[in-house]
C-alpha cells in the first residue's frame, strides 16, 4: 500500500519545480529555498494542509526541533552581568 497519495505527489512536484526556478520561499523568513530536502518538506507540509494522504511527521524530527533551543546561554549571560556589576562596585569603592 502506498504511503503518500496523489495530492502529496503533486504538491512535492510543484515545490521542486519552484525551487529549480528559484521562486520557492520559506514560510517564516521568506528566504529562497536552496535545499532539496527543504523543498520536499514544504511540499509535504502543503499536502498535509490540503488534506492529502501523508504520514505524520516522524518523532526524530520533532526531537531535533526541540534540541535547537539553548536555555543555557541565558544563564551564562546573566552570570556575566553579575560579575561585571561586582567589578564596577569594587572599582567605585577604590576611588572613594
C-alpha positions, 0 to 999 in steps of 0.5 A: 500500500502506498504511503503518500497519495496523489495530492502529496505527489503533486504538491512535492512536484510543484515545490521542486519545480519552484525551487529549480526556478528559484521562486520557492520561499520559506514560510517564516523568513521568506528566504529562497529555498536552496535545499532539496530536502527543504523543498520536499518538506514544504511540499509535504507540509502543503499536502498535509494542509490540503488534506492529502494522504501523508504520514505524520511527521516522524518523532526524530524530527520533532526531537531535533526541533526541540534540541535547537533551543539553548536555555543555557546561554541565558544563564551564562549571560546573566552570570556575566552581568553579575560579575561585571556589576561586582567589578564596577562596585569594587572599582567605585569603592577604590576611588572613594 
